[in-house]
Amino acid sequence: MQRTLIVLGLAIAAIGVAWPWLRRLPFGRLPGDIHIVREGFSFNFPIVTCIVISVVVSILLWLFRR
């Protein structure tokens, strides 16, 4: 459990440091993501982005378990 928390903390710190470059990636604006803008209202549902992230994380976890 301690190793997991340390790795998780280091990953969060690395993402925080790399955030200026990660912001430029098109995640959240992929084709298929739902974005509705009305007067005084904005709704964003990044369904395709969630699927892509889920697939990538699943592949990484599968590779690390081997």
JORA-V351333 format. One record per backbone hydrogen bond with DSSP energy under -1.0 kcal/mol. CO is the residue of the C=O (numbers start at 1). NH is the residue of the N-H. E is the energy in kcal/mol with one decimal. If there is no record, write none. Layout:
co & nh & e
CO & NH & E
CO & NH & E
This chain:
co & nh & e
1 & 5 & -2.1
2 & 6 & -2.3
3 & 7 & -2.5
4 & 8 & -2.6
5 & 9 & -2.4
6 & 10 & -2.4
7 & 11 & -2.4
8 & 12 & -2.2
9 & 13 & -2.2
10 & 14 & -2.4
11 & 15 & -2.3
12 & 16 & -2.1
13 & 17 & -2.1
14 & 18 & -2.2
18 & 21 & -1.0
18 & 22 & -2.3
19 & 23 & -2.1
22 & 25 & -1.3
26 & 29 & -2.2
30 & 33 & -2.0
34 & 45 & -3.4
36 & 43 & -3.1
38 & 41 & -2.0
41 & 38 & -3.0
43 & 36 & -3.0
45 & 34 & -2.5
45 & 47 & -2.0
46 & 50 & -2.2
47 & 51 & -1.9
48 & 52 & -2.5
49 & 53 & -2.5
50 & 54 & -2.2
51 & 55 & -2.3
52 & 56 & -2.3
53 & 57 & -2.6
54 & 58 & -2.3
55 & 59 & -2.3
56 & 60 & -2.4
57 & 61 & -2.6
58 & 62 & -2.2
59 & 63 & -2.4
60 & 64 & -2.3
61 & 65 & -1.5
